[in-house]
Amino acid sequence: MTVLRTVATHYLPWMKLAACLLAFTAWVAWWFVPRWLVPAWEGRPTTRHDLVAFLEVLPARVDAADVVIVFVGDSAVGGWPDPRKTLPPKLEVELESRLPGRRVQLVDLTFIGLHVEDALLLIAKAFSLDPDLVIYAMSPRVVPAAPPAQYALAIRDLALQPEIVGRVGLWQALRVVGARGLARTLVYSYWPPARLRTELARALLAGPGADLPATAHDLLAQLLPRPQPPPRAFLPGTEGRYVWSRAQHRLEPPTDSTRALDALLRLCAREGRCLLYHIPINPAEVGGFEPGLVDEFTAHVRARAAGAAVPFVDFRGAGDPRRFAMSRRSVPDAIHPTEEGHAAFAPLLAERVVVRLRELAR
């Protein structure tokens, strides 16, 4: 009895706390997500920077005849606030016209500033959706030798989920996360309330939050994300003459980025449902890629993709100078088409996608 009394005295508060956390977790998984989160997200654009919640509510394949495609890439193809002006929705329309009688469900996982390490995790997560095809849009800018800090998405928060670790391997996942992010990633990967904290705070503020005391209301507001600044490019006169130099995007000796690219190719080789392509480059661009970098990157990817039997399409020459934006330096941009440029390129990519689907018998 003395032992039981001692245990009750010292550990009962912790046992009560554990029971409350378990009950809260069950409520989030079985009530909050299906009854609040899913309806709240209906009708929203298909690309979101609150990625964690977006992945929670992705619909399952409705019919065996559906074509499910995941599109991964950076600002050269999407990720902007108005997705209607980017490539993924235009590609979806083109595919629907080429696949009559089949519903095309295109999952837009494009983000501004996406590098290959994060793309690797996104693609691993994407395969848990059982897609017919994963498309990855590439250029040398995805393999920086020293990637800047994250600012656009939270995929690394999910890096230790079983469906990601099982595909990329534990050591690769830990390499991407880094020692400083390990504790946070463990919590976010396995505890739904932590992953969905933003949506929980938004729901409480929108509902009973109006009646909360000011202190509690302010505390909930702190859980909402603050807007992140756009990526800071390397501008001439500061870091160098080019936005993307060969030194900053070297392929040899290996970097974390090139290792992640190799891991991505191995993942695609195992899954067998990838289509990689080099994005169109503006032939009139000024100060973008250092001469030789794009050729070296394309040769590097082509050789490794061929060795892994992963399809890689070179669309570098498909760029029309009249259909590219102007950069922040008021010179022709290297990689960002206008809306008309995306619309002109979508049919070319759609043809390749249809060919790949036929090869896979999907």
C-alpha contacts under 8 A as a table, 3 or more apart, distances in Angstrom:
res1	aa1	res2	aa2	distance
1	M	4	L	5.07
1	M	5	R	6.00
2	T	5	R	5.04
2	T	6	T	6.09
3	V	6	T	5.05
3	V	7	V	6.15
4	L	7	V	5.05
4	L	8	A	6.02
5	R	8	A	5.07
5	R	9	T	6.04
6	T	9	T	5.07
6	T	10	H	6.16
7	V	10	H	5.35
7	V	11	Y	5.51
7	V	12	L	7.11
8	A	11	Y	5.50
8	A	12	L	4.83
9	T	12	L	6.08
10	H	13	P	7.33
11	Y	14	W	5.28
11	Y	15	M	6.19
12	L	15	M	4.94
12	L	16	K	6.12
13	P	16	K	5.08
13	P	17	L	6.20
14	W	17	L	4.96
14	W	18	A	6.12
15	M	18	A	5.07
15	M	19	A	6.19
16	K	19	A	5.07
16	K	20	C	6.24
17	L	20	C	5.08
17	L	21	L	6.21
18	A	21	L	5.10
18	A	22	L	6.15
19	A	22	L	5.12
19	A	23	A	6.14
20	C	23	A	5.08
20	C	24	F	6.07
21	L	24	F	5.03
21	L	25	T	6.04
22	L	25	T	5.09
22	L	26	A	6.20
23	A	26	A	5.16
23	A	27	W	6.21
24	F	27	W	5.03
24	F	28	V	6.23
24	F	193	P	7.92
25	T	28	V	5.15
25	T	29	A	6.23
25	T	191	W	7.42
25	T	192	P	6.61
25	T	193	P	6.36
26	A	29	A	5.16
26	A	30	W	5.87
26	A	31	W	7.83
27	W	30	W	5.36
27	W	31	W	5.22
27	W	32	F	6.32
28	V	31	W	5.66
28	V	32	F	4.59
28	V	33	V	6.03
28	V	192	P	7.05
28	V	193	P	6.54
29	A	32	F	6.33
29	A	33	V	5.74
29	A	34	P	7.63
29	A	192	P	7.08
30	W	33	V	6.53
30	W	34	P	6.52
31	W	34	P	5.70
31	W	35	R	5.49
31	W	36	W	7.40
32	F	35	R	5.49
32	F	36	W	5.16
32	F	37	L	6.21
33	V	36	W	5.71
33	V	37	L	4.65
33	V	38	V	6.07
33	V	56	E	7.76
33	V	57	V	7.73
34	P	37	L	6.15
34	P	38	V	5.44
34	P	39	P	7.56
35	R	38	V	6.50
35	R	39	P	6.65
36	W	39	P	5.65
36	W	40	A	5.98
37	L	40	A	5.09
37	L	41	W	6.25
37	L	57	V	7.35
37	L	199	E	7.54
38	V	41	W	5.30
38	V	42	E	6.46
38	V	57	V	5.58
39	P	42	E	5.26
41	W	44	R	5.52
41	W	57	V	7.57
45	P	48	R	7.15
45	P	83	P	7.12
46	T	83	P	7.85
46	T	107	V	6.59
46	T	108	D	5.86
47	T	79	G	6.98
47	T	83	P	6.91
47	T	107	V	7.69
47	T	108	D	5.22
47	T	109	L	6.26
47	T	110	T	7.12
48	R	51	L	5.75
48	R	54	F	6.59
49	H	111	F	7.42
49	H	152	A	6.64
49	H	153	L	5.80
50	D	53	A	6.03
50	D	54	F	6.53
50	D	153	L	7.01
50	D	154	A	7.53
51	L	54	F	4.94
51	L	55	L	6.17
51	L	153	L	6.44
51	L	154	A	6.41
51	L	155	I	7.14
52	V	55	L	5.39
52	V	56	E	6.50
52	V	154	A	6.85
52	V	155	I	7.33
52	V	158	L	7.91
52	V	195	R	6.38
52	V	196	L	7.02
53	A	56	E	5.03
53	A	57	V	6.66
53	A	195	R	7.55
53	A	196	L	6.16
53	A	199	E	7.40
54	F	57	V	5.56
54	F	58	L	6.44
55	L	58	L	5.42
59	P	62	V	7.91
60	A	129	L	7.31
61	R	64	A	7.17
61	R	66	D	6.73
61	R	68	V	7.37
62	V	66	D	6.93
63	D	66	D	5.38
65	A	102	R	5.90
65	A	103	R	7.22
66	D	102	R	5.66
66	D	103	R	4.91
66	D	104	V	5.97
66	D	105	Q	7.07
67	V	102	R	6.80
67	V	103	R	6.13
67	V	104	V	4.75
67	V	105	Q	5.98
67	V	131	P	7.68
67	V	132	D	6.24
67	V	362	R	7.72
68	V	104	V	6.15
68	V	105	Q	4.83
68	V	106	L	5.92
68	V	107	V	7.49
68	V	130	D	7.95
68	V	131	P	4.91
68	V	132	D	5.34
68	V	133	L	6.93
69	I	104	V	7.60
69	I	105	Q	6.28
69	I	106	L	4.80
69	I	107	V	6.12
69	I	131	P	5.62
69	I	132	D	5.85
69	I	133	L	5.01
69	I	134	V	5.80
69	I	135	I	7.46
70	V	106	L	5.77
70	V	107	V	4.66
70	V	108	D	6.21
70	V	109	L	6.89
70	V	126	A	6.73
70	V	131	P	6.78
70	V	133	L	6.50
70	V	134	V	4.77
70	V	135	I	6.21
71	F	88	P	6.93
71	F	106	L	7.05
71	F	107	V	6.16
71	F	108	D	5.24
71	F	109	L	5.66
71	F	110	T	6.72
71	F	134	V	6.01
71	F	135	I	4.87
71	F	136	Y	6.25
71	F	137	A	8.00
72	V	108	D	6.86
72	V	109	L	4.91
72	V	110	T	5.00
72	V	111	F	7.99
72	V	119	A	6.87
72	V	122	L	7.59
72	V	123	I	7.37
72	V	134	V	7.43
72	V	135	I	6.00
72	V	136	Y	4.84
72	V	137	A	6.47
73	G	76	A	7.42
73	G	77	V	6.26
73	G	78	G	6.97
73	G	109	L	6.98
73	G	110	T	4.61
73	G	111	F	6.47
73	G	114	L	6.61
73	G	119	A	7.42
73	G	136	Y	5.75
73	G	137	A	4.96
73	G	138	M	6.88
74	D	77	V	5.97
74	D	78	G	6.13
74	D	79	G	6.49
74	D	110	T	5.38
74	D	111	F	4.93
74	D	112	I	5.01
74	D	113	G	5.65
74	D	114	L	4.89
74	D	115	H	7.61
74	D	137	A	7.49
75	S	78	G	4.90
75	S	79	G	5.46
75	S	80	W	6.83
75	S	110	T	7.14
75	S	111	F	6.08
75	S	112	I	4.41
75	S	113	G	6.39
75	S	114	L	7.67
75	S	336	H	7.15
76	A	279	I	7.65
76	A	335	I	5.47
76	A	336	H	4.74
76	A	337	P	7.05
77	V	86	T	6.10
77	V	87	L	5.37
77	V	88	P	7.33
77	V	110	T	7.15
77	V	137	A	7.39
77	V	336	H	7.40
77	V	342	H	7.71
78	G	83	P	6.72
78	G	86	T	5.00
78	G	87	L	6.12
78	G	88	P	6.94
78	G	110	T	5.24
78	G	111	F	6.46
78	G	112	I	7.28
79	G	83	P	6.89
79	G	86	T	7.78
79	G	109	L	7.72
79	G	110	T	4.75
79	G	111	F	4.02
79	G	112	I	5.13
80	W	83	P	5.94
80	W	86	T	7.39
80	W	111	F	7.40
80	W	112	I	6.90
82	D	85	K	6.12
82	D	86	T	7.62
83	P	86	T	5.28
83	P	88	P	7.84
83	P	89	P	7.27
84	R	89	P	6.24
84	R	90	K	7.76
85	K	339	E	5.14
85	K	342	H	7.85
86	T	89	P	6.80
86	T	90	K	7.18
86	T	339	E	6.29
86	T	342	H	6.34
87	L	90	K	5.31
87	L	91	L	6.05
87	L	339	E	7.93
87	L	342	H	5.13
87	L	343	A	7.02
87	L	346	A	6.67
88	P	91	L	5.04
88	P	92	E	6.21
88	P	106	L	7.38
88	P	108	D	6.40
89	P	92	E	4.96
89	P	93	V	6.44
89	P	106	L	7.72
90	K	93	V	5.23
90	K	94	E	6.38
90	K	342	H	7.37
90	K	343	A	6.17
90	K	346	A	6.11
91	L	94	E	5.05
91	L	95	L	6.14
91	L	346	A	5.01
91	L	347	P	7.15
91	L	349	L	7.43
91	L	350	A	6.22
92	E	95	L	5.16
92	E	96	E	6.24
92	E	104	V	6.67
92	E	105	Q	7.57
92	E	106	L	6.21
93	V	96	E	5.22
93	V	97	S	6.49
94	E	97	S	5.29
94	E	98	R	6.49
94	E	346	A	6.79
94	E	347	P	6.09
94	E	350	A	6.15
95	L	98	R	5.01
95	L	99	L	5.99
95	L	104	V	7.08
95	L	350	A	5.79
95	L	354	V	7.48
96	E	99	L	5.13
96	E	100	P	6.26
96	E	102	R	7.20
96	E	103	R	6.96
96	E	104	V	6.02
97	S	100	P	6.07
98	R	354	V	7.58
99	L	102	R	5.83
109	L	122	L	7.64
110	T	114	L	7.59
111	F	114	L	5.55
111	F	152	A	6.67
111	F	153	L	7.31
112	I	152	A	6.36
112	I	230	P	7.92
112	I	231	P	7.71
113	G	152	A	6.86
113	G	231	P	6.44
114	L	118	D	6.52
114	L	119	A	6.68
114	L	142	V	6.87
114	L	152	A	7.70
115	H	118	D	5.70
115	H	119	A	6.18
115	H	141	R	7.54
115	H	142	V	4.39
115	H	143	V	6.40
115	H	144	P	7.71
115	H	147	P	7.62
115	H	257	S	7.87
116	V	119	A	4.69
116	V	120	L	5.96
116	V	142	V	5.27
116	V	143	V	6.12
116	V	257	S	6.22
116	V	260	A	6.36
116	V	261	L	6.19
117	E	120	L	5.25
117	E	121	L	6.80
117	E	176	V	6.42
117	E	256	D	7.81
117	E	257	S	6.12
117	E	260	A	5.36
117	E	261	L	7.38
118	D	121	L	5.22
118	D	122	L	6.19
118	D	155	I	6.58
118	D	156	R	7.00
118	D	176	V	7.88
119	A	122	L	4.95
119	A	123	I	6.01
120	L	123	I	5.26
120	L	124	A	6.22
120	L	168	V	7.79
120	L	260	A	6.74
120	L	261	L	7.51
120	L	263	A	7.50
120	L	264	L	5.40
121	L	124	A	5.08
121	L	125	K	6.17
121	L	155	I	6.82
121	L	156	R	7.43
121	L	159	A	6.53
121	L	164	I	6.46
121	L	168	V	7.58
121	L	173	A	7.89
122	L	125	K	5.08
122	L	126	A	5.97
122	L	155	I	6.70
123	I	126	A	4.77
123	I	127	F	6.35
123	I	134	V	7.25
124	A	127	F	5.47
124	A	128	S	7.17
124	A	163	E	7.13
124	A	164	I	5.22
124	A	167	R	5.96
124	A	168	V	6.83
124	A	267	L	7.60
125	K	128	S	5.49
125	K	129	L	7.54
125	K	163	E	6.35
125	K	164	I	5.54
126	A	129	L	5.55
126	A	130	D	7.49
126	A	131	P	7.26
126	A	134	V	7.60
127	F	130	D	5.26
127	F	131	P	6.17
127	F	134	V	7.92
127	F	271	E	7.96
128	S	131	P	7.91
128	S	163	E	6.37
131	P	134	V	6.88
131	P	273	R	7.95
132	D	273	R	6.55
132	D	357	L	7.36
132	D	362	R	6.19
133	L	273	R	4.90
133	L	274	C	5.61
133	L	275	L	7.15
133	L	357	L	7.29
134	V	273	R	6.18
134	V	274	C	4.78
134	V	275	L	6.21
135	I	274	C	5.90
135	I	275	L	4.82
135	I	276	L	5.82
135	I	277	Y	7.82
136	Y	274	C	7.62
136	Y	275	L	6.39
136	Y	276	L	4.87
136	Y	277	Y	6.49
137	A	276	L	6.15
137	A	277	Y	5.30
137	A	278	H	5.98
137	A	279	I	6.01
138	M	141	R	7.98
138	M	142	V	6.70
138	M	276	L	7.24
138	M	277	Y	6.01
138	M	278	H	4.84
138	M	279	I	5.93
139	S	142	V	6.04
139	S	278	H	5.67
139	S	279	I	6.30
139	S	294	V	7.31
139	S	297	F	7.57
140	P	143	V	5.91
140	P	144	P	7.87
140	P	244	W	7.83
140	P	249	H	6.79
140	P	293	L	7.10
140	P	294	V	6.17
140	P	297	F	5.84
141	R	144	P	6.24
141	R	244	W	6.48
141	R	249	H	6.94
142	V	257	S	7.78
143	V	147	P	7.83
143	V	249	H	5.85
143	V	250	R	7.88
143	V	257	S	4.91
143	V	258	T	6.28
143	V	261	L	7.86
144	P	147	P	5.27
144	P	248	Q	5.85
144	P	249	H	4.54
144	P	250	R	7.36
144	P	257	S	6.37
145	A	247	A	7.94
145	A	248	Q	5.49
145	A	249	H	5.24
145	A	250	R	6.25
145	A	255	T	5.80
145	A	256	D	7.23
145	A	257	S	6.47
146	A	248	Q	7.24
147	P	257	S	7.88
150	Q	153	L	7.10
151	Y	228	Q	6.09
151	Y	229	P	7.41
151	Y	231	P	7.79
152	A	228	Q	7.00
154	A	157	D	5.45
154	A	158	L	7.49
155	I	158	L	5.43
155	I	159	A	6.60
156	R	159	A	4.86
156	R	176	V	7.46
156	R	177	V	6.06
156	R	185	T	6.85
157	D	160	L	7.81
157	D	184	R	6.98
157	D	185	T	4.59
157	D	186	L	7.80
157	D	188	Y	5.57
157	D	189	S	6.25
157	D	195	R	7.93
158	L	161	Q	5.64
158	L	164	I	7.88
158	L	185	T	6.32
158	L	188	Y	6.31
158	L	189	S	4.67
159	A	164	I	6.13
159	A	165	V	6.91
159	A	173	A	5.97
159	A	174	L	7.96
159	A	177	V	7.04
159	A	185	T	6.75
159	A	189	S	6.87
160	L	164	I	6.47
160	L	165	V	5.69
160	L	170	L	7.74
160	L	173	A	6.75
160	L	174	L	7.97
160	L	185	T	6.70
160	L	186	L	6.45
160	L	189	S	5.73
161	Q	164	I	5.46
161	Q	165	V	6.14
161	Q	189	S	5.21
161	Q	190	Y	6.92
162	P	165	V	5.12
162	P	166	G	5.60
163	E	166	G	5.32
163	E	167	R	6.52
164	I	167	R	5.33
164	I	168	V	6.15
164	I	169	G	7.78
164	I	173	A	7.89
165	V	168	V	5.34
165	V	169	G	4.92
165	V	170	L	5.29
165	V	173	A	6.31
166	G	169	G	5.71
166	G	170	L	7.52
167	R	267	L	6.68
168	V	172	Q	6.19
168	V	173	A	6.55
168	V	263	A	6.87
168	V	264	L	7.85
168	V	267	L	6.75
169	G	172	Q	5.53
169	G	173	A	6.27
170	L	173	A	5.12
170	L	174	L	6.11
171	W	174	L	5.04
171	W	175	R	6.04
172	Q	175	R	4.98
172	Q	176	V	6.34
172	Q	260	A	7.67
172	Q	263	A	7.91
173	A	176	V	5.25
173	A	177	V	6.23
174	L	177	V	5.01
174	L	178	G	5.85
174	L	179	A	7.65
174	L	182	L	7.53
175	R	178	G	5.38
175	R	256	D	7.99
177	V	180	R	7.74
177	V	181	G	5.60
177	V	182	L	6.26
177	V	185	T	7.46
178	G	181	G	5.60
178	G	182	L	6.38
179	A	182	L	5.33
180	R	183	A	7.47
181	G	184	R	5.45
181	G	185	T	5.96
182	L	185	T	5.16
182	L	186	L	6.15
183	A	186	L	5.22
183	A	187	V	6.45
184	R	187	V	5.31
184	R	188	Y	6.17
185	T	188	Y	5.09
185	T	189	S	5.74
186	L	189	S	5.26
186	L	190	Y	6.33
187	V	190	Y	5.58
187	V	191	W	5.62
187	V	194	A	6.91
188	Y	191	W	5.60
188	Y	192	P	7.03
188	Y	194	A	5.47
188	Y	195	R	5.02
189	S	192	P	7.72
189	S	195	R	7.26
191	W	194	A	5.66
191	W	195	R	6.64
192	P	195	R	5.05
192	P	196	L	6.10
193	P	196	L	5.13
193	P	197	R	5.66
193	P	200	L	7.69
194	A	197	R	5.14
196	L	199	E	5.47
196	L	200	L	6.15
197	R	200	L	5.02
197	R	201	A	6.10
197	R	223	L	6.74
197	R	224	L	7.97
198	T	201	A	5.20
198	T	202	R	6.15
198	T	223	L	5.83
198	T	224	L	5.12
198	T	225	P	7.02
199	E	202	R	4.93
199	E	203	A	6.03
200	L	203	A	5.14
200	L	204	L	6.24
201	A	204	L	5.18
201	A	205	L	6.09
201	A	220	L	5.45
201	A	221	A	6.93
201	A	223	L	6.33
201	A	224	L	6.75
202	R	205	L	5.16
202	R	206	A	6.02
202	R	221	A	7.99
202	R	224	L	7.24
203	A	206	A	5.15
203	A	207	G	6.06
204	L	207	G	5.15
204	L	208	P	5.67
204	L	209	G	4.94
204	L	220	L	7.87
205	L	208	P	6.42
205	L	209	G	3.85
205	L	210	A	6.19
205	L	217	H	7.16
205	L	220	L	7.22
205	L	221	A	7.71
206	A	209	G	6.00
206	A	210	A	6.95
207	G	210	A	6.57
208	P	211	D	5.63
208	P	212	L	6.80
209	G	212	L	5.08
209	G	217	H	6.29
210	A	217	H	7.75
212	L	216	A	6.16
212	L	217	H	5.78
213	P	216	A	5.45
213	P	217	H	6.09
214	A	217	H	4.98
214	A	218	D	6.09
215	T	218	D	5.21
215	T	219	L	6.20
216	A	219	L	4.96
216	A	220	L	6.28
217	H	220	L	5.29
217	H	221	A	6.30
218	D	221	A	4.97
218	D	222	Q	6.37
219	L	222	Q	5.24
219	L	223	L	7.11
220	L	223	L	5.42
220	L	224	L	7.37
221	A	224	L	5.52
222	Q	225	P	7.68
233	A	243	V	6.19
234	F	238	T	7.05
234	F	239	E	5.74
234	F	240	G	7.04
234	F	242	Y	7.03
234	F	243	V	4.69
234	F	244	W	7.16
235	L	238	T	5.77
235	L	239	E	6.41
235	L	240	G	6.74
235	L	241	R	7.12
235	L	242	Y	6.85
235	L	243	V	5.75
236	P	239	E	6.56
236	P	240	G	5.11
236	P	241	R	4.40
236	P	242	Y	6.05
236	P	243	V	7.16
236	P	287	G	7.69
237	G	240	G	5.89
237	G	241	R	6.55
240	G	243	V	7.49
240	G	245	S	7.77
241	R	245	S	7.97
241	R	287	G	6.52
242	Y	245	S	5.52
242	Y	287	G	4.79
242	Y	288	G	5.37
242	Y	289	F	6.10
242	Y	290	E	5.84
243	V	287	G	6.31
243	V	288	G	4.91
243	V	289	F	6.38
243	V	290	E	7.91
244	W	248	Q	6.80
244	W	249	H	6.94
244	W	288	G	5.97
244	W	289	F	4.94
244	W	290	E	6.30
245	S	248	Q	5.34
245	S	249	H	6.23
245	S	289	F	6.19
245	S	290	E	5.06
245	S	293	L	7.33
246	R	249	H	5.05
246	R	250	R	5.40
246	R	290	E	6.29
246	R	292	G	7.99
246	R	293	L	5.68
247	A	250	R	5.31
250	R	253	P	7.49
251	L	254	P	6.09
251	L	255	T	7.37
251	L	258	T	6.50
251	L	297	F	7.49
251	L	300	H	7.90
252	E	255	T	7.56
254	P	257	S	7.87
254	P	258	T	5.78
254	P	259	R	6.58
255	T	258	T	5.24
255	T	259	R	6.17
256	D	259	R	5.11
256	D	260	A	6.10
257	S	260	A	5.05
257	S	261	L	6.22
258	T	261	L	4.88
258	T	262	D	6.26
259	R	262	D	5.07
259	R	263	A	6.22
260	A	263	A	4.92
260	A	264	L	6.05
261	L	264	L	4.96
261	L	265	L	6.31
262	D	265	L	5.14
262	D	266	R	6.29
262	D	304	R	7.72
263	A	266	R	5.04
263	A	267	L	6.13
264	L	267	L	5.03
264	L	268	C	6.21
265	L	268	C	5.07
265	L	269	A	6.06
265	L	304	R	7.63
265	L	305	A	6.51
265	L	308	A	6.73
265	L	310	V	7.01
266	R	269	A	4.99
266	R	270	R	6.27
266	R	308	A	6.78
267	L	270	R	5.23
267	L	271	E	6.18
268	C	271	E	5.11
268	C	272	G	5.54
268	C	273	R	6.55
268	C	274	C	5.62
268	C	310	V	6.58
269	A	272	G	5.20
269	A	308	A	5.68
269	A	309	A	6.43
269	A	310	V	5.85
271	E	274	C	7.67
272	G	310	V	7.40
273	R	360	L	7.46
274	C	310	V	6.87
274	C	311	P	7.05
275	L	310	V	7.22
275	L	311	P	5.46
275	L	312	F	6.28
275	L	313	V	7.82
275	L	353	V	7.62
275	L	356	R	7.51
276	L	310	V	7.69
276	L	311	P	6.14
276	L	312	F	4.67
276	L	313	V	6.36
277	Y	312	F	5.18
277	Y	313	V	4.46
277	Y	314	D	5.71
277	Y	315	F	6.74
278	H	298	T	7.40
278	H	312	F	7.70
278	H	313	V	6.37
278	H	314	D	5.01
278	H	315	F	5.46
278	H	316	R	6.12
279	I	314	D	7.38
279	I	315	F	5.55
279	I	316	R	5.74
279	I	335	I	7.49
280	P	315	F	5.13
280	P	316	R	4.09
280	P	317	G	6.01
280	P	318	A	5.20
280	P	319	G	4.77
280	P	335	I	6.92
281	I	285	E	7.98
281	I	316	R	5.06
281	I	317	G	6.62
281	I	318	A	7.29
281	I	319	G	5.34
281	I	334	A	5.76
281	I	335	I	5.53
282	N	285	E	5.32
282	N	319	G	5.25
282	N	320	D	6.44
282	N	321	P	5.46
282	N	324	F	6.73
282	N	332	P	7.74
282	N	333	D	6.94
282	N	334	A	4.94
282	N	335	I	6.36
283	P	317	G	7.97
283	P	319	G	6.95
283	P	320	D	7.45
283	P	321	P	6.27
283	P	334	A	7.69
284	A	321	P	5.82
284	A	332	P	6.41
284	A	334	A	7.70
285	E	288	G	6.37
285	E	321	P	7.99
285	E	331	V	7.30
285	E	332	P	4.82
285	E	333	D	5.40
285	E	334	A	4.77
286	V	331	V	6.16
286	V	332	P	5.91
286	V	333	D	7.02
286	V	334	A	7.21
287	G	290	E	7.21
288	G	333	D	7.19
288	G	334	A	5.60
289	F	293	L	6.46
289	F	294	V	6.98
289	F	334	A	7.46
290	E	293	L	5.74
290	E	294	V	7.97
291	P	294	V	7.38
292	G	295	D	5.35
292	G	296	E	6.11
293	L	296	E	5.18
293	L	297	F	6.09
294	V	297	F	5.14
294	V	298	T	6.06
295	D	298	T	5.21
295	D	299	A	6.17
296	E	299	A	5.24
296	E	300	H	6.07
297	F	300	H	4.99
297	F	301	V	6.19
298	T	301	V	5.26
298	T	302	R	5.91
298	T	314	D	7.62
299	A	302	R	5.08
299	A	303	A	6.07
300	H	303	A	5.51
300	H	304	R	6.45
301	V	304	R	5.26
301	V	305	A	5.80
301	V	312	F	7.88
302	R	305	A	5.13
302	R	306	A	5.97
302	R	312	F	6.45
303	A	306	A	5.27
303	A	307	G	6.30
304	R	307	G	5.05
304	R	308	A	6.28
305	A	308	A	5.07
305	A	309	A	5.92
305	A	310	V	4.93
305	A	311	P	6.67
305	A	312	F	6.50
306	A	309	A	4.90
306	A	310	V	6.13
306	A	311	P	7.32
306	A	312	F	7.91
307	G	310	V	7.79
314	D	317	G	7.80
315	F	318	A	5.39
315	F	319	G	7.95
316	R	319	G	6.70
318	A	345	F	7.49
319	G	323	R	7.59
319	G	324	F	7.98
319	G	341	G	8.00
320	D	323	R	5.49
320	D	324	F	7.14
320	D	341	G	7.56
321	P	324	F	5.72
321	P	332	P	7.95
323	R	337	P	5.70
323	R	338	T	5.51
323	R	339	E	7.99
323	R	340	E	6.26
323	R	341	G	4.60
324	F	332	P	7.03
324	F	333	D	6.32
324	F	334	A	7.67
324	F	335	I	7.51
324	F	336	H	5.88
324	F	337	P	3.98
324	F	338	T	5.13
324	F	341	G	6.47
325	A	332	P	6.49
325	A	333	D	5.61
325	A	336	H	5.90
325	A	337	P	5.55
325	A	338	T	5.36
326	M	329	R	7.69
326	M	330	S	5.52
326	M	331	V	5.40
326	M	332	P	4.65
326	M	333	D	4.98
327	S	330	S	5.19
327	S	331	V	5.45
327	S	332	P	5.98
327	S	333	D	4.73
328	R	331	V	7.49
333	D	336	H	6.14
337	P	340	E	7.51
337	P	341	G	4.96
337	P	342	H	6.11
338	T	341	G	4.89
338	T	342	H	6.42
339	E	342	H	5.17
339	E	343	A	6.26
340	E	343	A	4.97
340	E	344	A	6.14
341	G	344	A	5.11
341	G	345	F	6.24
342	H	345	F	5.17
342	H	346	A	6.02
343	A	346	A	5.36
343	A	347	P	7.66
344	A	347	P	6.70
344	A	348	L	7.88
345	F	348	L	5.43
345	F	349	L	6.50
346	A	349	L	5.26
346	A	350	A	5.97
347	P	350	A	4.94
347	P	351	E	6.25
348	L	351	E	5.45
348	L	352	R	6.79
349	L	352	R	5.23
349	L	353	V	6.22
350	A	353	V	4.97
350	A	354	V	6.16
351	E	354	V	5.26
351	E	355	V	6.33
352	R	355	V	5.10
352	R	356	R	6.19
353	V	356	R	5.05
353	V	357	L	6.16
354	V	357	L	5.06
354	V	358	R	6.25
355	V	358	R	5.18
355	V	359	E	6.29
356	R	359	E	5.00
356	R	360	L	6.30
357	L	360	L	5.07
357	L	361	A	6.00
357	L	362	R	5.24
358	R	361	A	4.79
358	R	362	R	6.22
359	E	362	R	7.85
